[in-house]
Amino acid sequence: MTTLFVLDVPENTAVAAVAGQDPAVMIDRVGPYFRIRSEDSIVIDRRATGCRHAVWYSSVAGLHRSRIVQWDKDAMRIEAR
């Protein structure tokens, strides 16, 4: 399972919200983090989040058995290891 953790702060709320628009993505909270999970890849479009670059590139708090395969000005793609 692909798993991404994002700190639950106002700046990152849009990252979790956009990820959650995919019906295959499940979002819950673990402590102060959003846990974003999927059986498939997780793809988040940066422009859809409205995040500025500084917030975008600091939004990932951690991964579990996953790896970042794309993280640029356009999108973030996380896949299971």
ABEGO torsion letter per residue (X at the ends): XBBBBBBBBAAAAAAAAAAAABAABBBBBBEABBBBBBABBBBBBAAAAGBBAAAAAAABAEBBGBBBABBBAABBBBBBX
